[in-house]
Amino acid sequence: MIVLLSHQPSAAQSGFGRTFSNAYLIPSLIGRSLASCCGSLLLYFAVFPHRQLLDDMLDSRLGFLVAVWVASAFAATPDVRPSDSAAAGIEPKETSLIVAWNGNAFDFVYQSQQGAQLVGQLGSGSIPLDLPPPEPCDEAGLCWTFGTMASLSVTPTADGQCHFVEWKSQFDSLADCFDMGDGHWYGGGEVFDQSWPIDGDTSLMGDGGRADVPYVTGDFFHNDFAGVLEPYWINTDGFGFFALHENPLFVSWNSSGDHRLCLKSRYELPYPAAAAAGQQELGLRYTVCSTADVKAMHLYALSQNFWPKPRDIPDQRVFEHPIWSTWARYKTLVNQARVLSFAEQILQYGFNNSQLEIDDRWESCYGEHRFDAEKFADPSAMVNQLHSQGFRVTLWIHPFINAECPSYAEASPHVVSDANGVPLITSWWQGNAAGYFDFTRASSGDWWAERIMKIKTDYGFDGFKVDAGETNWLPVGFDFGQRLAANATPNGYSTAYCRTMERFGGITEIRTGWAAQDIPIFTRMLDKGTVWGKANGLATLIPTLFLFGLEGYAFVLPDMIGGNGYNTILPDKELFVRWMQANVLMPTMQFSYTPWDYDLEVVDIALKMTSLHYEYSPLIIELARQALTTGQPINRPLWWIDPTDSVAQTIDSEYLLGDDVLVAPVVQQGAVTKDIYLPKGLWRDEVDPAHPVYTGPIWLEAYPAPLQTLPYFTRAGPLQ
């Protein structure tokens, strides 16, 4: 329960909602009402220069509106521990929230238990200037209305950890913006130049930030985001945001260097244009929380089921042994002879496999789902031979059918259409005119899946690698009718796509995800470039791993070791080896370029790395099983050990496997040493086990790491 207070300010007082000094207790009747509603919550009116101002505000219900909410620290939260400072007996502050109308927008100040502040403006730049001041809705919550044009409510959760912010409006746009402050931030979407933390975002857009863009799944070679994103951001001060999936959401991040995160809502492409014509109420809905620290914030999000946890783990063998893909090595020149030769080479050099994946281009026409007879004379015999050699065999598929394919007319009722049901044409990387199958229509998903399943049964394939599924491939004019609400479009297409792919079993891999964390299949990173740095290269591998895990996609399939080779025929030897070492204790490994493309030294290193991965696969599988109940990532950032460690908060080239294994690969070209940071605890050097145990936190400066060496460490004592 929140009490609404009002005051008509003078010009000198118009910004006082940001000022804090003393606090006046609202009458005990209010306190008793609040206690009965919200347990240990107390309500204070805080921080005004003199008592008369408080009295004036209580006497008036017009003009300047302020509400203040204060919660006693450490409200009961499942599975969330207080910070180390609280555990050590340091008295925490109270959490408070002030929302104040300033004449143009609502000033927002959220103070954490540790005294940190999240400062922002609700309705920033989006409330028409000619509207009368807002009126309080009632005295039951933090709520205002602008006549019939809009309402804003800020409702505390029962446990006092969060507030649910909800706008309902007839406005053209809504925007709530928050200063990034001094803390480090994590979350957002998969991007080309992935950073960790994201406040150090070095976007290639030129200003170090990301402009106002639609928050939709895409392909970052054409759009701002790739296939995996959630509307979720957390920071080291313990604050966090989670926006509902049902928002026509735009996001800006430090746009033009403004140091703000803005959540925006409007019906503008790619959201349904019809809704902008007054046919759809415009809303903006999200939860904002304050906890002890960044880990507490994330554990709280998991405890509240902001997204669904996995229902099962995917195929176990993929966790144990590498995938071998034809893509980077052969590109579209793959054929039956090359596939069989590839398999022979894998066996000749002594490698195990989870599966051999036949990639693009095996079809006679893209989307026809028939083998090109000139390239694959007898697919069944090929698959049988590979099975006899101990391989499982998977096939690359996609959700397009090119317009020139013989079965396009038959398929056209099942592709994305306009409001009149007319099939629409899109373009993609292997076709300038194609249909994009509509998985929001159950009958169309069934029709497509039956065609794919027929390939599986006719030829004996074990599963599929599935490409695309993002919203950027949707044709202009698409319309999902009543199958998706306007505020769930277009990202709901990606969710429907993912759920269709689940039919093909736990060996399946996809590359998109939106509210699809519960599906027990592997989620692949979008194609990495064969480069070292932040331009989608090796330096982005670990940050992308962290992002996937943070947003609930535990079963991560890193991209091919060495990248896709779009800029080169073959990665250089050093890059290939360092990429392999960086990948080795992630959930899965995938080769296309091979160790024997180089020399026997690389073959020897690769055999050791794949053996090391297999050695740790029982732990990887156990962590995968734990994710079903906890939602916690398999690979974790270093701050997971100590979320208050300011050094650990910025480490982007080391990662944890669970809590007890720390991997510190070399990811800089030409380096033969590495400065390694070990967080608190006792750590054993697995490269040199005879070395005395290290006590963290500690920097190991210039740790020797020649090409054949992967530095990694295991916990030598219990986690405190």
N, C-alpha and C positions, 0 to 999 in steps of 0.2 A: 504494500500500500504506500503510495506517495502522495504527499500534500502539495497542491499547486498554490503558488504565491504570486502576487502581482504588484507591480509598481510602475508609475509613469515617471521615467527617469529624466533628469536634466541631462544636457549635453555632456556635462562632466562626469555623470554617473553611468553613461550608456554602455561602458565596457566593463563594469565592475564584476561581472560574473566570472572573471578570470582571477580575481584577487582573493587571497586566503589569509586569515589571521585567526581570530577567535571563533567560537561557535556558540550559538544560543540554542538551548533545548526547546523544541516545540512542546506545547503542553502535554502533560502526561497522558491525557486521554488518547492523543494521537499515538504516543509511544506504545500504550497498551494495545491499541488496535493493530499497530504494525507488528507487535510481537505475536499476537494471535494469528496473524496472517502469515508471517515469514520467519517464525522461530526466533533466532538471535539477532534479527535486524533492528537497528535503531534509526530514527530519523532526526537529523539536525538541520537547522538553517544556519549556514556557515558564512562567516567572513564578511561582515559588513562594517563600515567605519564607525557607526554609532547605532545605539539601540533604537533611536527614533526612526531610522530608515527601515528597520525591521517592522516597527509598528505601522509605518506608512504602507508597507507592502501587505501587511495583514488586513489593512482597512480597505484596500482597493482590489478590484478584479479586472482592471483594464491596463493595457499598455505592456510594460516590461514584465515578462513572465520568467520565473526562476523556480526550479525544483532541485532539491538536494537529497541525495540518498546516501546513507552510510551503513556499511555492514561490518559486523565484528569479524575480526580476522579468522581465517582458517575454518570457514563453514564446512560442514561435513561433505566430503567429496570422495566418491569411491576410488580407491587405488591411487590417490594423488597424495604425495608426501609434501610437507612443507619444505622450504629451502633449508640449506645448511645453517644459515644464520638463525632461523627460527628454531631449528632442532637444537642449536647450541644455547638456546635460552635468551636470545636477543629479542626484546619486545617488539612485535610487529606493529605497524600503524594500522589504522582502520582504512578500509576501502571506501571511497566516496565517489559519487558522481554528481556533477552539477551540469544542468542544461539550462541555458538562459537565452531568451529572445533578445537580439541586439538591434532590431529594427530592419534587418535584411535577412538574417538567418539565425539559427540557434547555435550559440557557443556551447561547446561540449568539453568538459574537463573530467577525466576519469583518473582518480588517484589510486595507486595500488597499495598493497600492504607494506611494500618497501619504500613508499614515498615517491615512486616514479609516476609520471603523468602521461596520459594519452590525451592530446589536445586536438580538437577538430571543430568543424562547422557542419551542422546538419542543414541541408537545403542550400548549400553553397552555390550562389549564382543561379538558382533555379526557381526562386519564389518571385512572382511578378511584383514589381514595385508598387503597383496601384492597389494591391490588396489591403484591406484593413488589417490591423494587428491580429494575431491569433488569439482565440479564446480557449480557456481550459475546458476540456471535455466534461470532467467531473472530478471528484476528489478521491477516486479509487485507484488512480494510477497516474503516471507521468504521461499526460495526453493533452494535445491541443488540436483545434480545428481552425481552418480558414473558411468559415462558412460551409458551403457545399462543394468548394473547390478542392479541399485537401484536408487530411488529418495526419498527425504524427503521434505515435505512441512509443514509449520506451519502458518496457515492462521487465522488472527484475525476475530472474528465475527463482524457484523456491529455495534453492541452496545458497543464493546470494552471490554466486560466482560470476554471473553473466547478466546481460540485459538483451532483450529482443527488441530490435528497432524495426518499426514498421511504418512506412509511408503508404497512404492510399490517396490517389490524386487524379485530377483531370488536367494536370500540367503537361506540357510538352516534354519535359525532362526533369529528372531529379538527380541531385549529386550530394553525397556526404563525403567530406574530405578530411583527412587526418594527417597531422604533422608526423613525420617518421621519427622525430626525436633523436636521441643519442644511442638508442639500442640497435641491435642487429636484427634484421628481418629475414624470414624464410617462408617459402611457399610460392603460390602463384602457379604459372603454367610452364610447360616444357618449351624452351626457347632455343634459338640457334646458338647463342653465346651464353650458355647456362653459367650462372654464378652461384656461389655459396659463401657467405650470405648474399641476399639479393640487394641489400643496400649498397653493396659495392658493384652493382650492375654496371658493366662497361659496354652497354648496348652499342652496337655498330650503327645505330640510328644517328649518333653524332652528339647527343647532349648528355649522355650518361643516364638517360631515363627512357621511359616508354610512354608514348603519347596515348591519347584517348582512343582506345581501340575496342572493338567488340570482343567479349570474353567467350570465344567459341573455339571448338576443336578445329585444327587445320593442319597444314603442311608448311613448316616454317621456311621452306624454300620459296613459298608464294605468299605466306601470311605471317602474322606476328607470333602465333603460337603453333605448336605441334599438336599431336593427338591426345596427350595426357595433361589434364588440368583439372583442378578443383578450385572453387572460390574460397580459398583458405589461406590465411596469412597469420604468422605468429612472430613474436619478438622476444628478445632476451630480458625485457622487463616484465615478462609474464602476461602481456596482453595478446589477444588473438581475435581474429574475425573469421566468421564462417557465414557466407551468404547462402540463402536458399538457392537451389538449382532453378527454381521457378522465378527468375528475374530476367528481364531483357537487359542483361548486364554489360556495361562498358567499364573498363578499368584504365586508369592512368597511374603511372608510377614515376615519381620525380620528373614529371613532364616539364621540359624546358628548365630543368634544374630547380623546380619549386619545392622539392623535399617533402612532397605529400603523396599519400596513397588516397586515391579517390575512387569510390564506388558509385557508379552512375547508372541510371536506368532511363531508357527511351526506346520507343518503337521506331527504329531506323534500321535499314538493312545491315546485317542479314536477318534481323528479326522481322516478323510479319508486318508489312506496310499497312495492311488493312486495319490493324489495331490502332495505328496512329490517327485514323480518321474518327476517333471518338468512340469506336466500337469496343474498346478494351480499357478498363481502368489501368492507370499506370501506377505500379507499386515498386517499392524498394524494400527488401526484407533481409535482415541479417542479424546474427548474434555477435555481440562484442563481449569479451570476457576479461577478467583480471585474476591472475593466479600468482603463485610465488615466484615462478621463473619459467623459462622456455620449455623445459621438460614437463613441469607440472601442467603447463598450458596444454601441451600435446596429449599427455595422459588423460587430462580432463576431457579433451575433445573425443578421445577414444572411448572414455567411459560413458559419454553422452550419445554415442552412436551418431555423430554428425554424418557419417557415411557407413554403409554396411560392411561388416567384416567378412572375410572369405568364408565360404561354406564348406570348403574342402581344400586339400592341396592338389595341385596338378600332378602330372606324370612324374614319378619318382626318378626314373632313369635319366630324365633331362637334368635333374639336379646333380647327377653323378658323373656323367660323361659328356663330352662336347658334341654339339651339333656341327655337322659339316654341310655347308651350303655351296651350291654351284655359282651363286650370284656374282660376287666380286671377282672371282677367278675367271669365269667364262662369260659373264654378262649374258646377252641374248644369243650367244653362239653355242649354247648348250645343245647337246644331242645325245642319243642313246649311247654311242660309242664313248663319248667323253664322260658320261656319268659312270659307266662301267670301269673305265680307266681310272677315274678319280677314286672309286671304291678300292680298286686294287692297290693304288698308291697308299691310301690310308692304312690298309692292312700291312703292306710291305714295310712301312716304317714303324709298325708296332703300336699304333694308336687305337684306343677304344672309341666307341661312338654311342650317342643316344639315338641318332638318326642321321640319315643322309637326305638333305632337302633339295629337290629339283626346282629350280627357280625359273624365272622368265627366260626364254620364250618357248614353251612346249606346245601351245595351242595352234590350231590351224587358223583361227581368227580369235581375237581377244574377246572372251565372253561366250564363245561357242562351246567351250568345255569338251572339245575333241582334240586328240593329239594330232599334231602335224606328222603325217605318215612319212614324209621325206626325212624328217629328223628323228622320229621314233617309230621304227618299223614294227616293233613288237613290244609295246609297253608292259604287257603281262609277263612276258618272258624276262624282261629286264628286272621287274620287281621281284619275281620269283628267284632270280639269280642273286639279287642283293639280299633277300631274306636268307638264302642258303649260306651266305657269307657272314651272317650275324648282324646285318643292318636292318633297322626299320627304315621305311621310306615315306617321306612326306612330300607334298606338292604345293607349289605357290598358286594361290587363287586370289581373286579380286572381285569387287562388286560391280563391275562395268560390263557392258556388251556394246561393241562397236557397231555403228549403224550399218556397215557393209557386211556384217555377218549373216549367213543364211537363215539363222533362227531369230534374227532381230524382231521380225513381225510377230512371231509367237511370243517372244519375251516382252514386247513393248507394253502390254497391259500391266506388267509388274514393275516397271521402272517409275521413278519419281515423275509426277504429273502436275499440271496446273489445277486451278480451282474447278475447271470443267472436265477434269479427267483426261486431258490431252497429254500424251507422253512428251516429256521434254528432253532436250539434247544438252549435254554438257561436254566438256573436254577434260582430258587427263593426260598423264605423261606418255601414254601409248595410244592415244587416239584423239583426234580433233572433233569427232562427232560420235557421241556414245550415250547410251542410256545408263542411269545410275539406279540400281535396284533399290526398291523402297521397302525397307525392313520395318517401317512403322505400320505397314499393312500386313497383318498376319498371313493372309493367303499368299501374298507375294513372297514373304520370307519362307513360307513352306515350299512354294514352287521352286525357288532358287536352291534351297537346301536339298531338295530331292535330286536336283541335277548334280549337285556336288557329291551327295552320298552315292549316286550311281557311279561316279568316277571311282570312289573308294571301293565299292563292291565289285565293279567290273574288272578292275586292274589289281586290286589287293593292296592299295595304299593304306598306310597306318594312320595318317592324319594330314593336317594342312597348316601351312604358313599363310596367314590372311593379311592382305595389304589394304590400305586406305580405310574407309569408314568415317572419315572426318567430314565436317560440314562444308568445307570450302569447295568440295566437288559438286555440291548441290547445284542444279541448273537454275538460271534466272527464272523467276516466276513460280518456283516450287510452292506447293500447297499441300499440307497434310490434313486438311479438313478438321474434323473433330478428333482425329486420332492423337494429336498433340495439342495441348493448350498453347495459346499464343505465347505465354511467358515461359513455356518449356521448349520452344522452337528457336533455333534449329538443333540445339545440343541433344535434345531427346532422340534425334535420328541416330547419333553415335551410340547412345545407350541401347536403343533397339538393335542396332547392328551387332554390338558386343554380345547381347543376349542370344542372338541367333547363332553366333559362332560357337557358343558353349555346346551346341549339339554334337560337335565333332570330337569331343573328348579332351582329356587333360593334356594331350600332346600338342594341342593347338596353340599358336601364337598370334597375337593381334598387336596393333600399334596405336590404338586409340582407347580412351577411357573417359567416361563422364558418368559419375554415380554408378560405376560398374565394378567396384572393388570386391564384391562378393563372388564374382564369377571365377571358378577355379581353373583358369588357364593362364598362360604366360603373357606378360605385357612387354613388348619390345620397344627399345629406344628407336626413334626415327634415325634414318641413315646418317652416320657420322662421316665427316670428311677425313681424308688421309693426310692429316696435318697435326702438328704438335699443339697449337695454342687454343685460344678461346673462340676462334672462328669455327665452332662446331668440331673441334679436334679433340685430341687426347685429354687436354686440360679440362674439358667439359664432361668427361666420362663419370668421374666421382660426383660432381655436383648434380648431374642428372640422376644418378643412382639415389642420392639423398632425397631429391625431389619426389621421385616415384614412391619411395618408402614412406616419406612424410605424409603423402596424400593417400595412403592406404593400399597402394599397389605393391604388395610384398614380393610377388613372384616375378622379379625383374629379369628380362633377357637383354643384357647389354648388346649393343650392335656388334657387327663382325670385327674380330681382332684385326687391327690395322686399318679399319675403316672400309669404305666402299670403293675407293680408288677412282673416283670420278675425275680427279685431277692428275692421275698418274697410272702407269701400267702396273706398278708394283710398289708397295711401301718400302722405304729404305729399311735395312736390317735392324738398325737401332730402334726405330719407331715401332716396328712389328714386335720386337722382344719386349720393349717397355710397356706396350699396350697389353700384351699377353700377361705380363706380371701384374699390371694394375687390375686386370679382370679376374685373376685366378681365384680369389676367395669371395667373389660375388656369387649370387645364386646359381648362375649358369654360365657356360662358355660357348662361343660359336666361332668356328673357323670357316674361312672361305679361301683367302690366301693361306698358303700352307707353309709349315716350317721347312720342308724340303725345296721350296722355291728359292731358298737361300743356301744353306750349307749344313753340314752335319753338326756343327756347334749349335745352331739354332734348333735342329731336330732334338739334340740332347737336352737343351734347356726346356723345350716344349714338352718332352716326355716327363721331365721332372715336374713341370708346372701342372700338367694334367693329372699326374699321380698325386700331387699335393692337393689339388681340388678334390679328387676322389677320397683322399684321406680325411678331409674335413666335410665331406658330403653328409655323413650321419648328423653332424651338428647343424648343417644347413637345413636338412630335412626336419630335424627337431624344432628349429626356430620357425620353419614354415608351419609346422603343426601348432606351435604356440600362437602364431598370428591368428589362427582361427578364433581364439578366445580373447586374446589381448589386443589384436590389431597392430602390435608393434612391428617395426621393420626388421628384416633379417640383417641388413647392413645399416649401421647407425653412425651418425656424426660423433666426433669426439666429445662434444658437449653433453652427450648422453651420460657419460661417466660423472661429469661435474658441470651442471648447467650454469653455474655462476663463474666458471673459469673463463676470463675474458680472452685468453689466448685460444683455448679450445673452440670458442664461439666463431672463430674466423678461419679455422683450418679447413682447406678445401682439397688437399692432396693426400690425405690419410683417411682411413675408414675403419670401423669396427665390424667384426662378425660376432653378433651377439654382444655380450659385455666383456668377453674374455680374450678376444683375439684382435690385435691391432695391426693393420697392414699399412705400410708406408712406402709405396712404390715411387720410383723416380719417373717424373713426367716432364722433365725439362731436357731438351735436346743437348747432347754433348756432356751431360752431367755424369760424373762417376762418384760423387758424394751427395749426401742429402742431409739437410738440417731437419731432424725429426723431433717432434714434440710428443712426449708421453704425459698423459693426464695423471691425476692422482692415483696412487696405488702402487703395487709391486709388479714389475714387468720383467719377464725373462726374454732374453734375446735368442730367438730360434735360429738365427744364422750362426751365432756363437754361444751355444748353451752353457759353455764353461765360464762365460763372463759373469761376474757377480751381478746379482739381481739389481735392476734400477729401481729407485724410488721416485715416483712422480709426485707433483709435476716437475718436469725437467726437460730441457732442450739437449739433444745429442747433436752437437754441431759437427758438420762435415763427416757424418757417418759414412764409412767406405761402402760404396755400392757400384762396383764394376758391372758390366753388362750382364753377367750371369747371376747377379745377386738381387734377390728381392728381400728387402728388410721387412721383417714382421716379428711380432712379439706376442707372448701369451701371459695371461695373468698368473702371478706367482703367489698370490695371497687372496683372501676373501675381499670382495668389494665392500667397502665401508659405506 
